[in-house]
C-alpha cells in the first residue's frame, strides 16, 4: 500500500499548521463562523446538528493496522469512543471539540492520513472497489490509478472551486463493486486486444436528480487517463452552472449540453493538453505501482477450515455469506459486518477497530479495506486461519453472518446527526434488521440490498437499492418513500417510486409485506428479489405495499 513520501509529509504538516492557526483565530473571535466555514470545509470539518464533525479520508478504502489503531486512539482521546464509516470510504467523528481538531489532524498525519478535500466544491476522496488487489475477477488492481488521481487532484489549483463537489470511483473488475455509474466520473477497467484500459463514464449521480452515468469513451488507454480526466474536469469547470447549486453537478451539465457536445469539448481539450504531460504521469504511476505489490501469499493446510465448515454450523453460515473468492489459491476475502442486528450501520467502537487491526496484522498481511457498503474488509486471509479469525470476531460482536442480506443495510446518519436531514435513518435500519432477525427469514430471502437516506441528498444511495427508502418531512412528520428495482452494479438502474410514503410507524410493516410478497412471487429459491422485480415489474409489489388500494381496485 502507498506510503507518504517526504513531499506528502511536508505538504500535510504545512496544511495542518495553517489550519491550527485558523482554528485559533476562530476561537479568539478574529474569524466569524461565516469566514471560518470555507476554511474548515477545505479540511473536512463540518458543523452538524449538535457538534462539529470531522470527516477523514481513507483513499480508495485502503489502510493498515497502524492506521486503524490510530483511528481507534483518536476516537478514544477526542471523540466518544467510536467512528462512523461512510459510503465514501471515509470515517467520521461526530463529537470533536473545535480546539481539539488540529491535534486530531496531527495524529492522522503521523500515520499518513488526512482530511483534505473530504468536503467542499472540489474533487473528493477517490473511491475504489473494496476487493481491489484481491478479487478473483479482477483485470488489474485499480488502486495505483486511484492513488495517481488522488495526488493529481489534491490542491489542484484549477479545481479547488468547482461549480459543485466532484466524485470519482475506480474499479478493476468487470463486476462493478464501486457504483461507478453513480459518480461524476466512473472508471471501469476493460481489456481490448489483451491491453487494459478504461471505460470512462461521466455524469452519474444521485440526490434530488438521480442519473445513471453515460459512457464518454468506451476504451481509454491507461497512459491517457490523467490528461483525459483533466480535460473532463476543465470542461465542467467552464460549463458547469454556478447560478443554482441544485443544477451545478456535472450530470446536469451533460444533460443540458448533450453527451455529444461534452465529448467533442473534452476531446478538443484532451488533444491540446495531452502533450503537456510528456509521460511524467506514467513515471509517477510506475513508482506508485511498486507500493501496491501483492503480499507474499503463503501455502498452508486447509484442514482447519474444512473441519470447522463441516462441524460448526455457525461458522459455516458466516463462511457462506461473508467470504468471497480470492485470486490466490487457498485464500479468501473476508467481509466483516458492521451491521449486527439492531446496531447503527457503519459504526465501530475503538475496541472493535483495534481488534480488526490486530486481526489484519495476524492473519491478513496487514491490510484492511473500508467498503462503500459501510463494512470492513480483510482482503487477504488464508482459509486455514479463518476459524481462529471467526472466533475472535464472534467475541467482539463482529461475526454477524449477513453480508449482502436484508440486514446489511446502508444508512446515512440522518436526523440523529446531520443538519441537512429531514428524517431519521438509523432507527429505521435498526428496526428492519431486528424485525427480520426475529422472523428468521433473511437467509431464506437471500441477496437483497436495502439502502436508506434521511433526505433528498441520497447519501444512503437509496436510488440504487433493490429496496430504497427516502425519509422526508411532510408537515413536520417523518414520511418514508419506497423505491424498488434500483441497482448499483454494472447493470446500474434508478429505482422506481412505488407510491405514497409511509409514516415511521408504518414503514417496517410495509417492508415486511413487500418481502413476504417476494417470497410468494419468486419462481425458485435462487431467484433474487431484483430478478423477481425485473421479471414482474412494480404492480404485484405495489399491491403488497398498499393492500387497501389493491382491494378497492379489485372491487
ABEGO torsion letter per residue (X at the ends): XBBBBAAAAAAAAAAAAAAAAAAAAAAAGABBAAAAAAAAAAAGBBBBAABBBBBBBBBGGBBBAAAAAAAAAAAAAABAGBBBBBAAGBBBBAABBAAAAAAAAAAAAAAGBBABGABEBBBBBBBBBAABGABAABABBAAAAAAAAAAAABGBAAAABBABBBBBBBBABABBAAGAAABABBBBBBBBGGBBBBBBBBGBEBEABBBBBBBABABBBAAAAAAAAAAAAAAAAAABBAABAAAABAAAAAAAAEAAAAAAAAAAAAAAAAAAAGGAAAAAAAAAAAAABBBBBBBBBAAAAAAAAAABAAAAAAAAAABBBBABBGBBBBBBBAABBGBBBGBBBAAAAAAAAAAAAAAAGGBBBBBAAGBBBBABBBAAAAAAAAAAAAAAGAABBABGBAABBBBBAEAAABAABABBAAAAAAAAAAAAAAAGAAAAAEBBBBBBBABAAGAAGAAABABBBBBBBBGGBBBBBBBBGBBABAABBBBBBAEBBBBAAAAAAAAAAAAAAAAAABABAABBAAAAAAAAEAAAAAAAABAAAAAAAAX
